[in-house]
Structure formats: structure tokens, C-alpha cells
Amino acid sequence: MALTERTEIDKIEVVNDWNIQVRQATVIERDGEFVSRTFHRWVLTPDSDISGQEQKVKDICNVAWTPEVRQAYETFKAEQAARRP
């Protein structure tokens, strides 16, 4: 009986113009038969360091985060900072 575990990025979504949500699935199989799947999720924003991300995540970030989107995100952050007491 052989147990195997593999991870894969199975979902990448652009949300609210600049948030990139990434879901990674961890799949456990016994002798090639599915046993379980768990998920880990994280969110990236235009100011995130994406150097450690898988290439397909980087590719989507680079397409989604146009100069206009990056500027809108910076404006949003500045507006949020100005609202803090």
C-alpha cells in the first residue's frame, strides 16, 4: 500500500480589480485512488513579492496588474491611510 501526496495550484482568481486569490490543493492518494484533498488559500496584491510563486500565478499577476490597476491600488491604499485617525 503506497500513499502519495501532491500539491497543485488549482484555482487562481482576480477579485475586486487587483486581488489575486490563489488556491493550492494537497491531494492524498492510496495506490492511485483518491483519499483526501485539503486546500490552502492566499491573496496577492500589486505590492506583493511574487518571486516565490509558481510561474502560472506570476503570469496572471503580470497580466492583471496593469499600470492603471497598480495606480488605482496605490490610490486606494493612500485613501485608506488618510482615513485612519
mmCIF file as gemmi writes it, N, C-alpha and C atoms, coordinates in Angstrom:
data_model
loop_
_atom_site.group_PDB
_atom_site.id
_atom_site.type_symbol
_atom_site.label_atom_id
_atom_site.label_alt_id
_atom_site.label_comp_id
_atom_site.label_asym_id
_atom_site.label_entity_id
_atom_site.label_seq_id
_atom_site.pdbx_PDB_ins_code
_atom_site.Cartn_x
_atom_site.Cartn_y
_atom_site.Cartn_z
_atom_site.occupancy
_atom_site.B_iso_or_equiv
_atom_site.pdbx_formal_charge
_atom_site.auth_seq_id
_atom_site.auth_asym_id
_atom_site.pdbx_PDB_model_num
ATOM 1 N N . MET Axp A 1 ? 0.847 -1.169 0 1 0 ? 1 A 1
ATOM 2 C CA . MET Axp A 1 ? 0 0 0 1 0 ? 1 A 1
ATOM 3 C C . MET Axp A 1 ? 0.899 1.239 0 1 0 ? 1 A 1
ATOM 4 N N . ALA Axp A 2 ? 0.762 2.059 -1.046 1 0 ? 2 A 1
ATOM 5 C CA . ALA Axp A 2 ? 1.59 3.257 -1.179 1 0 ? 2 A 1
ATOM 6 C C . ALA Axp A 2 ? 0.716 4.504 -1.095 1 0 ? 2 A 1
ATOM 7 N N . LEU Axp A 3 ? 1.081 5.37 -0.169 1 0 ? 3 A 1
ATOM 8 C CA . LEU Axp A 3 ? 0.423 6.672 -0.061 1 0 ? 3 A 1
ATOM 9 C C . LEU Axp A 3 ? 1.264 7.698 -0.803 1 0 ? 3 A 1
ATOM 10 N N . THR Axp A 4 ? 0.602 8.541 -1.58 1 0 ? 4 A 1
ATOM 11 C CA . THR Axp A 4 ? 1.295 9.624 -2.263 1 0 ? 4 A 1
ATOM 12 C C . THR Axp A 4 ? 0.592 10.933 -1.956 1 0 ? 4 A 1
ATOM 13 N N . GLU Axp A 5 ? 1.37 11.978 -1.939 1 0 ? 5 A 1
ATOM 14 C CA . GLU Axp A 5 ? 0.841 13.319 -1.698 1 0 ? 5 A 1
ATOM 15 C C . GLU Axp A 5 ? 1.372 14.231 -2.783 1 0 ? 5 A 1
ATOM 16 N N . ARG Axp A 6 ? 0.499 15.045 -3.341 1 0 ? 6 A 1
ATOM 17 C CA . ARG Axp A 6 ? 0.93 16.025 -4.333 1 0 ? 6 A 1
ATOM 18 C C . ARG Axp A 6 ? 0.2 17.335 -4.089 1 0 ? 6 A 1
ATOM 19 N N . THR Axp A 7 ? 0.847 18.426 -4.457 1 0 ? 7 A 1
ATOM 20 C CA . THR Axp A 7 ? 0.211 19.732 -4.348 1 0 ? 7 A 1
ATOM 21 C C . THR Axp A 7 ? 0.11 20.324 -5.734 1 0 ? 7 A 1
ATOM 22 N N . GLU Axp A 8 ? -0.955 21.089 -5.931 1 0 ? 8 A 1
ATOM 23 C CA . GLU Axp A 8 ? -1.164 21.752 -7.213 1 0 ? 8 A 1
ATOM 24 C C . GLU Axp A 8 ? -1.961 23.027 -7.008 1 0 ? 8 A 1
ATOM 25 N N . ILE Axp A 9 ? -1.599 24.047 -7.767 1 0 ? 9 A 1
ATOM 26 C CA . ILE Axp A 9 ? -2.396 25.265 -7.79 1 0 ? 9 A 1
ATOM 27 C C . ILE Axp A 9 ? -3.588 24.944 -8.685 1 0 ? 9 A 1
ATOM 28 N N . ASP Axp A 10 ? -4.791 24.925 -8.094 1 0 ? 10 A 1
ATOM 29 C CA . ASP Axp A 10 ? -5.952 24.519 -8.887 1 0 ? 10 A 1
ATOM 30 C C . ASP Axp A 10 ? -6.945 25.648 -9.139 1 0 ? 10 A 1
ATOM 31 N N . LYS Axp A 11 ? -6.693 26.813 -8.553 1 0 ? 11 A 1
ATOM 32 C CA . LYS Axp A 11 ? -7.592 27.943 -8.814 1 0 ? 11 A 1
ATOM 33 C C . LYS Axp A 11 ? -6.836 29.245 -8.604 1 0 ? 11 A 1
ATOM 34 N N . ILE Axp A 12 ? -6.998 30.146 -9.578 1 0 ? 12 A 1
ATOM 35 C CA . ILE Axp A 12 ? -6.433 31.492 -9.489 1 0 ? 12 A 1
ATOM 36 C C . ILE Axp A 12 ? -7.531 32.44 -9.943 1 0 ? 12 A 1
ATOM 37 N N . GLU Axp A 13 ? -7.896 33.395 -9.078 1 0 ? 13 A 1
ATOM 38 C CA . GLU Axp A 13 ? -8.994 34.304 -9.39 1 0 ? 13 A 1
ATOM 39 C C . GLU Axp A 13 ? -8.568 35.747 -9.175 1 0 ? 13 A 1
ATOM 40 N N . VAL Axp A 14 ? -9.017 36.622 -10.058 1 0 ? 14 A 1
ATOM 41 C CA . VAL Axp A 14 ? -8.835 38.061 -9.881 1 0 ? 14 A 1
ATOM 42 C C . VAL Axp A 14 ? -10.119 38.586 -9.254 1 0 ? 14 A 1
ATOM 43 N N . VAL Axp A 15 ? -9.989 39.242 -8.092 1 0 ? 15 A 1
ATOM 44 C CA . VAL Axp A 15 ? -11.15 39.726 -7.342 1 0 ? 15 A 1
ATOM 45 C C . VAL Axp A 15 ? -10.961 41.204 -7.032 1 0 ? 15 A 1
ATOM 46 N N . ASN Axp A 16 ? -12.035 41.979 -7.205 1 0 ? 16 A 1
ATOM 47 C CA . ASN Axp A 16 ? -12.022 43.417 -6.88 1 0 ? 16 A 1
ATOM 48 C C . ASN Axp A 16 ? -10.884 44.165 -7.562 1 0 ? 16 A 1
ATOM 49 N N . ASP Axp A 17 ? -10.685 43.915 -8.816 1 0 ? 17 A 1
ATOM 50 C CA . ASP Axp A 17 ? -9.73 44.61 -9.684 1 0 ? 17 A 1
ATOM 51 C C . ASP Axp A 17 ? -8.264 44.243 -9.46 1 0 ? 17 A 1
ATOM 52 N N . TRP Axp A 18 ? -7.819 44.074 -8.216 1 0 ? 18 A 1
ATOM 53 C CA . TRP Axp A 18 ? -6.384 43.848 -8.029 1 0 ? 18 A 1
ATOM 54 C C . TRP Axp A 18 ? -6.02 42.688 -7.115 1 0 ? 18 A 1
ATOM 55 N N . ASN Axp A 19 ? -6.953 42.134 -6.381 1 0 ? 19 A 1
ATOM 56 C CA . ASN Axp A 19 ? -6.636 40.989 -5.531 1 0 ? 19 A 1
ATOM 57 C C . ASN Axp A 19 ? -6.563 39.719 -6.373 1 0 ? 19 A 1
ATOM 58 N N . ILE Axp A 20 ? -5.489 38.966 -6.204 1 0 ? 20 A 1
ATOM 59 C CA . ILE Axp A 20 ? -5.347 37.672 -6.867 1 0 ? 20 A 1
ATOM 60 C C . ILE Axp A 20 ? -5.451 36.618 -5.771 1 0 ? 20 A 1
ATOM 61 N N . GLN Axp A 21 ? -6.509 35.815 -5.826 1 0 ? 21 A 1
ATOM 62 C CA . GLN Axp A 21 ? -6.703 34.732 -4.862 1 0 ? 21 A 1
ATOM 63 C C . GLN Axp A 21 ? -6.155 33.445 -5.464 1 0 ? 21 A 1
ATOM 64 N N . VAL Axp A 22 ? -5.323 32.772 -4.691 1 0 ? 22 A 1
ATOM 65 C CA . VAL Axp A 22 ? -4.697 31.538 -5.153 1 0 ? 22 A 1
ATOM 66 C C . VAL Axp A 22 ? -5.126 30.409 -4.223 1 0 ? 22 A 1
ATOM 67 N N . ARG Axp A 23 ? -5.513 29.278 -4.822 1 0 ? 23 A 1
ATOM 68 C CA . ARG Axp A 23 ? -5.866 28.106 -4.019 1 0 ? 23 A 1
ATOM 69 C C . ARG Axp A 23 ? -4.942 26.965 -4.423 1 0 ? 23 A 1
ATOM 70 N N . GLN Axp A 24 ? -4.334 26.37 -3.404 1 0 ? 24 A 1
ATOM 71 C CA . GLN Axp A 24 ? -3.463 25.218 -3.607 1 0 ? 24 A 1
ATOM 72 C C . GLN Axp A 24 ? -4.122 23.992 -2.981 1 0 ? 24 A 1
ATOM 73 N N . ALA Axp A 25 ? -4.244 22.94 -3.754 1 0 ? 25 A 1
ATOM 74 C CA . ALA Axp A 25 ? -4.827 21.692 -3.255 1 0 ? 25 A 1
ATOM 75 C C . ALA Axp A 25 ? -3.706 20.719 -2.916 1 0 ? 25 A 1
ATOM 76 N N . THR Axp A 26 ? -3.867 20.043 -1.788 1 0 ? 26 A 1
ATOM 77 C CA . THR Axp A 26 ? -2.988 18.934 -1.427 1 0 ? 26 A 1
ATOM 78 C C . THR Axp A 26 ? -3.83 17.677 -1.55 1 0 ? 26 A 1
ATOM 79 N N . VAL Axp A 27 ? -3.401 16.782 -2.423 1 0 ? 27 A 1
ATOM 80 C CA . VAL Axp A 27 ? -4.166 15.572 -2.718 1 0 ? 27 A 1
ATOM 81 C C . VAL Axp A 27 ? -3.412 14.362 -2.189 1 0 ? 27 A 1
ATOM 82 N N . ILE Axp A 28 ? -4.118 13.535 -1.429 1 0 ? 28 A 1
ATOM 83 C CA . ILE Axp A 28 ? -3.557 12.282 -0.905 1 0 ? 28 A 1
ATOM 84 C C . ILE Axp A 28 ? -4.214 11.135 -1.667 1 0 ? 28 A 1
ATOM 85 N N . GLU Axp A 29 ? -3.381 10.208 -2.145 1 0 ? 29 A 1
ATOM 86 C CA . GLU Axp A 29 ? -3.886 9.025 -2.837 1 0 ? 29 A 1
ATOM 87 C C . GLU Axp A 29 ? -3.257 7.776 -2.241 1 0 ? 29 A 1
ATOM 88 N N . ARG Axp A 30 ? -4.014 6.697 -2.239 1 0 ? 30 A 1
ATOM 89 C CA . ARG Axp A 30 ? -3.522 5.388 -1.793 1 0 ? 30 A 1
ATOM 90 C C . ARG Axp A 30 ? -3.599 4.458 -2.992 1 0 ? 30 A 1
ATOM 91 N N . ASP Axp A 31 ? -2.47 3.986 -3.436 1 0 ? 31 A 1
ATOM 92 C CA . ASP Axp A 31 ? -2.399 3.104 -4.61 1 0 ? 31 A 1
ATOM 93 C C . ASP Axp A 31 ? -3.139 3.698 -5.802 1 0 ? 31 A 1
ATOM 94 N N . GLY Axp A 32 ? -2.989 5.009 -6.005 1 0 ? 32 A 1
ATOM 95 C CA . GLY Axp A 32 ? -3.603 5.68 -7.13 1 0 ? 32 A 1
ATOM 96 C C . GLY Axp A 32 ? -5.054 6.063 -6.941 1 0 ? 32 A 1
ATOM 97 N N . GLU Axp A 33 ? -5.649 5.697 -5.82 1 0 ? 33 A 1
ATOM 98 C CA . GLU Axp A 33 ? -7.047 6.027 -5.543 1 0 ? 33 A 1
ATOM 99 C C . GLU Axp A 33 ? -7.123 7.233 -4.609 1 0 ? 33 A 1
ATOM 100 N N . PHE Axp A 34 ? -8.014 8.144 -4.922 1 0 ? 34 A 1
ATOM 101 C CA . PHE Axp A 34 ? -8.204 9.357 -4.134 1 0 ? 34 A 1
ATOM 102 C C . PHE Axp A 34 ? -8.574 9.027 -2.692 1 0 ? 34 A 1
ATOM 103 N N . VAL Axp A 35 ? -7.905 9.699 -1.729 1 0 ? 35 A 1
ATOM 104 C CA . VAL Axp A 35 ? -8.207 9.548 -0.305 1 0 ? 35 A 1
ATOM 105 C C . VAL Axp A 35 ? -8.73 10.863 0.262 1 0 ? 35 A 1
ATOM 106 N N . SER Axp A 36 ? -7.999 11.944 0.036 1 0 ? 36 A 1
ATOM 107 C CA . SER Axp A 36 ? -8.442 13.238 0.579 1 0 ? 36 A 1
ATOM 108 C C . SER Axp A 36 ? -7.84 14.391 -0.201 1 0 ? 36 A 1
ATOM 109 N N . ARG Axp A 37 ? -8.462 15.553 -0.01 1 0 ? 37 A 1
ATOM 110 C CA . ARG Axp A 37 ? -7.979 16.791 -0.62 1 0 ? 37 A 1
ATOM 111 C C . ARG Axp A 37 ? -8.197 17.911 0.393 1 0 ? 37 A 1
ATOM 112 N N . THR Axp A 38 ? -7.168 18.682 0.633 1 0 ? 38 A 1
ATOM 113 C CA . THR Axp A 38 ? -7.279 19.855 1.501 1 0 ? 38 A 1
ATOM 114 C C . THR Axp A 38 ? -6.798 21.064 0.713 1 0 ? 38 A 1
ATOM 115 N N . PHE Axp A 39 ? -7.192 22.24 1.194 1 0 ? 39 A 1
ATOM 116 C CA . PHE Axp A 39 ? -6.882 23.458 0.468 1 0 ? 39 A 1
ATOM 117 C C . PHE Axp A 39 ? -6.172 24.465 1.361 1 0 ? 39 A 1
ATOM 118 N N . HIS Axp A 40 ? -5.302 25.226 0.73 1 0 ? 40 A 1
ATOM 119 C CA . HIS Axp A 40 ? -4.636 26.357 1.363 1 0 ? 40 A 1
ATOM 120 C C . HIS Axp A 40 ? -4.837 27.531 0.403 1 0 ? 40 A 1
ATOM 121 N N . ARG Axp A 41 ? -5.255 28.677 0.931 1 0 ? 41 A 1
ATOM 122 C CA . ARG Axp A 41 ? -5.53 29.851 0.084 1 0 ? 41 A 1
ATOM 123 C C . ARG Axp A 41 ? -4.721 31.047 0.569 1 0 ? 41 A 1
ATOM 124 N N . TRP Axp A 42 ? -4.402 31.92 -0.387 1 0 ? 42 A 1
ATOM 125 C CA . TRP Axp A 42 ? -3.763 33.187 -0.043 1 0 ? 42 A 1
ATOM 126 C C . TRP Axp A 42 ? -4.133 34.224 -1.087 1 0 ? 42 A 1
ATOM 127 N N . VAL Axp A 43 ? -3.943 35.482 -0.705 1 0 ? 43 A 1
ATOM 128 C CA . VAL Axp A 43 ? -4.285 36.606 -1.577 1 0 ? 43 A 1
ATOM 129 C C . VAL Axp A 43 ? -3.03 37.416 -1.847 1 0 ? 43 A 1
ATOM 130 N N . LEU Axp A 44 ? -2.865 37.807 -3.091 1 0 ? 44 A 1
ATOM 131 C CA . LEU Axp A 44 ? -1.756 38.658 -3.502 1 0 ? 44 A 1
ATOM 132 C C . LEU Axp A 44 ? -2.313 40 -3.954 1 0 ? 44 A 1
ATOM 133 N N . THR Axp A 45 ? -1.599 41.057 -3.659 1 0 ? 45 A 1
ATOM 134 C CA . THR Axp A 45 ? -1.956 42.399 -4.1 1 0 ? 45 A 1
ATOM 135 C C . THR Axp A 45 ? -0.799 42.956 -4.928 1 0 ? 45 A 1
ATOM 136 N N . PRO Axp A 46 ? -1.016 44.042 -5.662 1 0 ? 46 A 1
ATOM 137 C CA . PRO Axp A 46 ? 0.041 44.556 -6.529 1 0 ? 46 A 1
ATOM 138 C C . PRO Axp A 46 ? 1.361 44.881 -5.829 1 0 ? 46 A 1
ATOM 139 N N . ASP Axp A 47 ? 1.345 45.078 -4.522 1 0 ? 47 A 1
ATOM 140 C CA . ASP Axp A 47 ? 2.604 45.332 -3.822 1 0 ? 47 A 1
ATOM 141 C C . ASP Axp A 47 ? 3.212 44.063 -3.214 1 0 ? 47 A 1
ATOM 142 N N . SER Axp A 48 ? 2.661 42.897 -3.541 1 0 ? 48 A 1
ATOM 143 C CA . SER Axp A 48 ? 3.181 41.619 -3.042 1 0 ? 48 A 1
ATOM 144 C C . SER Axp A 48 ? 4.452 41.221 -3.789 1 0 ? 48 A 1
ATOM 145 N N . ASP Axp A 49 ? 5.345 40.551 -3.084 1 0 ? 49 A 1
ATOM 146 C CA . ASP Axp A 49 ? 6.52 39.945 -3.717 1 0 ? 49 A 1
ATOM 147 C C . ASP Axp A 49 ? 6.067 38.603 -4.292 1 0 ? 49 A 1
ATOM 148 N N . ILE Axp A 50 ? 6.035 38.498 -5.611 1 0 ? 50 A 1
ATOM 149 C CA . ILE Axp A 50 ? 5.546 37.267 -6.242 1 0 ? 50 A 1
ATOM 150 C C . ILE Axp A 50 ? 6.691 36.37 -6.722 1 0 ? 50 A 1
ATOM 151 N N . SER Axp A 51 ? 7.914 36.7 -6.354 1 0 ? 51 A 1
ATOM 152 C CA . SER Axp A 51 ? 9.071 35.94 -6.851 1 0 ? 51 A 1
ATOM 153 C C . SER Axp A 51 ? 9.018 34.462 -6.467 1 0 ? 51 A 1
ATOM 154 N N . GLY Axp A 52 ? 8.403 34.117 -5.352 1 0 ? 52 A 1
ATOM 155 C CA . GLY Axp A 52 ? 8.335 32.724 -4.913 1 0 ? 52 A 1
ATOM 156 C C . GLY Axp A 52 ? 7.106 31.973 -5.397 1 0 ? 52 A 1
ATOM 157 N N . GLN Axp A 53 ? 6.264 32.629 -6.187 1 0 ? 53 A 1
ATOM 158 C CA . GLN Axp A 53 ? 5.035 31.998 -6.678 1 0 ? 53 A 1
ATOM 159 C C . GLN Axp A 53 ? 5.336 31.128 -7.904 1 0 ? 53 A 1
ATOM 160 N N . GLU Axp A 54 ? 4.449 30.157 -8.157 1 0 ? 54 A 1
ATOM 161 C CA . GLU Axp A 54 ? 4.572 29.348 -9.372 1 0 ? 54 A 1
ATOM 162 C C . GLU Axp A 54 ? 4.429 30.248 -10.59 1 0 ? 54 A 1
ATOM 163 N N . GLN Axp A 55 ? 4.999 29.825 -11.703 1 0 ? 55 A 1
ATOM 164 C CA . GLN Axp A 55 ? 5.009 30.657 -12.907 1 0 ? 55 A 1
ATOM 165 C C . GLN Axp A 55 ? 3.608 31.022 -13.38 1 0 ? 55 A 1
ATOM 166 N N . LYS Axp A 56 ? 2.666 30.106 -13.297 1 0 ? 56 A 1
ATOM 167 C CA . LYS Axp A 56 ? 1.316 30.439 -13.786 1 0 ? 56 A 1
ATOM 168 C C . LYS Axp A 56 ? 0.659 31.515 -12.924 1 0 ? 56 A 1
ATOM 169 N N . VAL Axp A 57 ? 0.996 31.577 -11.637 1 0 ? 57 A 1
ATOM 170 C CA . VAL Axp A 57 ? 0.489 32.653 -10.778 1 0 ? 57 A 1
ATOM 171 C C . VAL Axp A 57 ? 1.153 33.965 -11.175 1 0 ? 57 A 1
ATOM 172 N N . LYS Axp A 58 ? 2.455 33.944 -11.381 1 0 ? 58 A 1
ATOM 173 C CA . LYS Axp A 58 ? 3.172 35.151 -11.811 1 0 ? 58 A 1
ATOM 174 C C . LYS Axp A 58 ? 2.6 35.684 -13.124 1 0 ? 58 A 1
ATOM 175 N N . ASP Axp A 59 ? 2.333 34.774 -14.057 1 0 ? 59 A 1
ATOM 176 C CA . ASP Axp A 59 ? 1.817 35.191 -15.363 1 0 ? 59 A 1
ATOM 177 C C . ASP Axp A 59 ? 0.484 35.925 -15.221 1 0 ? 59 A 1
ATOM 178 N N . ILE Axp A 60 ? -0.403 35.401 -14.392 1 0 ? 60 A 1
ATOM 179 C CA . ILE Axp A 60 ? -1.707 36.048 -14.204 1 0 ? 60 A 1
ATOM 180 C C . ILE Axp A 60 ? -1.546 37.387 -13.494 1 0 ? 60 A 1
ATOM 181 N N . CYS Axp A 61 ? -0.691 37.441 -12.49 1 0 ? 61 A 1
ATOM 182 C CA . CYS Axp A 61 ? -0.437 38.716 -11.805 1 0 ? 61 A 1
ATOM 183 C C . CYS Axp A 61 ? 0.089 39.764 -12.784 1 0 ? 61 A 1
ATOM 184 N N . ASN Axp A 62 ? 1.014 39.362 -13.619 1 0 ? 62 A 1
ATOM 185 C CA . ASN Axp A 62 ? 1.612 40.32 -14.56 1 0 ? 62 A 1
ATOM 186 C C . ASN Axp A 62 ? 0.623 40.813 -15.603 1 0 ? 62 A 1
ATOM 187 N N . VAL Axp A 63 ? -0.355 40.003 -15.95 1 0 ? 63 A 1
ATOM 188 C CA . VAL Axp A 63 ? -1.386 40.439 -16.896 1 0 ? 63 A 1
ATOM 189 C C . VAL Axp A 63 ? -2.424 41.308 -16.187 1 0 ? 63 A 1
ATOM 190 N N . ALA Axp A 64 ? -2.839 40.889 -14.997 1 0 ? 64 A 1
ATOM 191 C CA . ALA Axp A 64 ? -3.916 41.586 -14.273 1 0 ? 64 A 1
ATOM 192 C C . ALA Axp A 64 ? -3.457 42.936 -13.711 1 0 ? 64 A 1
ATOM 193 N N . TRP Axp A 65 ? -2.22 43.015 -13.276 1 0 ? 65 A 1
ATOM 194 C CA . TRP Axp A 65 ? -1.741 44.228 -12.632 1 0 ? 65 A 1
ATOM 195 C C . TRP Axp A 65 ? -1.131 45.188 -13.652 1 0 ? 65 A 1
ATOM 196 N N . THR Axp A 66 ? -1.98 45.766 -14.46 1 0 ? 66 A 1
ATOM 197 C CA . THR Axp A 66 ? -1.54 46.775 -15.428 1 0 ? 66 A 1
ATOM 198 C C . THR Axp A 66 ? -1.079 48.015 -14.67 1 0 ? 66 A 1
ATOM 199 N N . PRO Axp A 67 ? -0.393 48.931 -15.34 1 0 ? 67 A 1
ATOM 200 C CA . PRO Axp A 67 ? -0.015 50.18 -14.664 1 0 ? 67 A 1
ATOM 201 C C . PRO Axp A 67 ? -1.23 50.916 -14.078 1 0 ? 67 A 1
ATOM 202 N N . GLU Axp A 68 ? -2.365 50.876 -14.786 1 0 ? 68 A 1
ATOM 203 C CA . GLU Axp A 68 ? -3.57 51.546 -14.297 1 0 ? 68 A 1
ATOM 204 C C . GLU Axp A 68 ? -4.096 50.879 -13.022 1 0 ? 68 A 1
ATOM 205 N N . VAL Axp A 69 ? -4.065 49.56 -12.989 1 0 ? 69 A 1
ATOM 206 C CA . VAL Axp A 69 ? -4.519 48.828 -11.8 1 0 ? 69 A 1
ATOM 207 C C . VAL Axp A 69 ? -3.576 49.101 -10.635 1 0 ? 69 A 1
ATOM 208 N N . ARG Axp A 70 ? -2.287 49.098 -10.902 1 0 ? 70 A 1
ATOM 209 C CA . ARG Axp A 70 ? -1.311 49.388 -9.831 1 0 ? 70 A 1
ATOM 210 C C . ARG Axp A 70 ? -1.531 50.792 -9.265 1 0 ? 70 A 1
ATOM 211 N N . GLN Axp A 71 ? -1.796 51.755 -10.129 1 0 ? 71 A 1
ATOM 212 C CA . GLN Axp A 71 ? -2.044 53.126 -9.675 1 0 ? 71 A 1
ATOM 213 C C . GLN Axp A 71 ? -3.333 53.199 -8.864 1 0 ? 71 A 1
ATOM 214 N N . ALA Axp A 72 ? -4.376 52.522 -9.319 1 0 ? 72 A 1
ATOM 215 C CA . ALA Axp A 72 ? -5.645 52.505 -8.576 1 0 ? 72 A 1
ATOM 216 C C . ALA Axp A 72 ? -5.442 51.886 -7.199 1 0 ? 72 A 1
ATOM 217 N N . TYR Axp A 73 ? -4.622 50.859 -7.107 1 0 ? 73 A 1
ATOM 218 C CA . TYR Axp A 73 ? -4.349 50.217 -5.814 1 0 ? 73 A 1
ATOM 219 C C . TYR Axp A 73 ? -3.588 51.18 -4.895 1 0 ? 73 A 1
ATOM 220 N N . GLU Axp A 74 ? -2.604 51.876 -5.433 1 0 ? 74 A 1
ATOM 221 C CA . GLU Axp A 74 ? -1.845 52.842 -4.632 1 0 ? 74 A 1
ATOM 222 C C . GLU Axp A 74 ? -2.756 53.969 -4.147 1 0 ? 74 A 1
ATOM 223 N N . THR Axp A 75 ? -3.663 54.422 -5 1 0 ? 75 A 1
ATOM 224 C CA . THR Axp A 75 ? -4.63 55.456 -4.617 1 0 ? 75 A 1
ATOM 225 C C . THR Axp A 75 ? -5.535 54.941 -3.503 1 0 ? 75 A 1
ATOM 226 N N . PHE Axp A 76 ? -6.011 53.718 -3.642 1 0 ? 76 A 1
ATOM 227 C CA . PHE Axp A 76 ? -6.853 53.091 -2.617 1 0 ? 76 A 1
ATOM 228 C C . PHE Axp A 76 ? -6.109 53.029 -1.277 1 0 ? 76 A 1
ATOM 229 N N . LYS Axp A 77 ? -4.863 52.584 -1.3 1 0 ? 77 A 1
ATOM 230 C CA . LYS Axp A 77 ? -4.081 52.498 -0.054 1 0 ? 77 A 1
ATOM 231 C C . LYS Axp A 77 ? -3.908 53.869 0.582 1 0 ? 77 A 1
ATOM 232 N N . ALA Axp A 78 ? -3.635 54.896 -0.233 1 0 ? 78 A 1
ATOM 233 C CA . ALA Axp A 78 ? -3.452 56.253 0.289 1 0 ? 78 A 1
ATOM 234 C C . ALA Axp A 78 ? -4.746 56.774 0.902 1 0 ? 78 A 1
ATOM 235 N N . GLU Axp A 79 ? -5.87 56.489 0.243 1 0 ? 79 A 1
ATOM 236 C CA . GLU Axp A 79 ? -7.166 56.909 0.798 1 0 ? 79 A 1
ATOM 237 C C . GLU Axp A 79 ? -7.465 56.213 2.125 1 0 ? 79 A 1
ATOM 238 N N . GLN Axp A 80 ? -7.141 54.949 2.212 1 0 ? 80 A 1
ATOM 239 C CA . GLN Axp A 80 ? -7.352 54.207 3.453 1 0 ? 80 A 1
ATOM 240 C C . GLN Axp A 80 ? -6.472 54.745 4.566 1 0 ? 80 A 1
ATOM 241 N N . ALA Axp A 81 ? -5.231 55.058 4.244 1 0 ? 81 A 1
ATOM 242 C CA . ALA Axp A 81 ? -4.306 55.602 5.245 1 0 ? 81 A 1
ATOM 243 C C . ALA Axp A 81 ? -4.78 56.966 5.732 1 0 ? 81 A 1
ATOM 244 N N . ALA Axp A 82 ? -5.356 57.758 4.831 1 0 ? 82 A 1
ATOM 245 C CA . ALA Axp A 82 ? -5.832 59.105 5.208 1 0 ? 82 A 1
ATOM 246 C C . ALA Axp A 82 ? -7.044 59.031 6.132 1 0 ? 82 A 1
ATOM 247 N N . ARG Axp A 83 ? -7.769 57.952 6.099 1 0 ? 83 A 1
ATOM 248 C CA . ARG Axp A 83 ? -8.969 57.796 6.953 1 0 ? 83 A 1
ATOM 249 C C . ARG Axp A 83 ? -8.631 57.365 8.37 1 0 ? 83 A 1
ATOM 250 N N . ARG Axp A 84 ? -7.421 56.885 8.567 1 0 ? 84 A 1
ATOM 251 C CA . ARG Axp A 84 ? -7.038 56.423 9.917 1 0 ? 84 A 1
ATOM 252 C C . ARG Axp A 84 ? -6.809 57.624 10.822 1 0 ? 84 A 1
ATOM 253 N N . PRO Axp A 85 ? -7.247 57.507 12.043 1 0 ? 85 A 1
ATOM 254 C CA . PRO Axp A 85 ? -7.042 58.633 12.985 1 0 ? 85 A 1
ATOM 255 C C . PRO Axp A 85 ? -5.6 58.775 13.414 1 0 ? 85 A 1
